[in-house]
Amino acid sequence: MIGSKIRVEMKGSERHLLEGTLNSVDDYLNLHLLETVEIVDGERARSLGSVILRGNNIILISPVE
């Protein structure tokens, strides 16, 4: 899925959704996303750019069509 757009749901008290292009992944499921945006209530809220996500904070990863 490297090079594909994905949506990631993160752990937390609120529902945190991020959408971006998967640049790299390692054995611990740490992700590096490019052109990342935060999704709030189904709407794109803000642009975050390049983001590294720690694997143990990820709940769900899904492809974006």
N, C-alpha and C positions, 0 to 999 in steps of 0.2 A: 504493500500500500504506500510505499515511499513515493512522494511526488503527487499523491492524491489528496483531495480535500477531505478532512474528517471533522467530526463533532465529538467533543470530549465532555463528559459529565464528571465534575469533581466533587469530592467529599466536602461537607461543611454544613452549617446550620441552615443556610439558604441553598437553593439549587443554582449551582454555578455551571454554566455552559460556555464552552469556548469552541470556536470554529477556525480552522486554519489548514495550511498545507503541511503535511508531514514531511519533515526534512530528514530526521534520523530517529532511531530507536535502539535501545540496548537490551541486555539480558534481564534487567530489572524493570522493564517497561517504562523507563524514563523516556520522555518524548521531547523532541525539538520541533516546534511549529513555527512556520513563517507566515506572514500576512495574517496574523491572528486577530480575531474580533471577539468581543464578549457579547453573548446573547442574553438579553433580559426580556422576559415576557414574550418570547418569540420574535423580538425585534433586535436588530444590530445596535448595540448601545455605544461601544467605543472601540477604536482600533488600538491594539496592543503591540503590533509588529512581531518581532522575534521573541518567542517565549519557550522556556524550558520547564516542563512539568515533571514532578517527581512521581514515579510509578505507583507508590503506595497511597497516593491521594486520588487516584483515578478510579471511578466506579464503572464507567461505560465508555467505549469507543465505537463510533459508528461512521460509516462512509456518508458523504454528502452527495446527493445526486444533482 
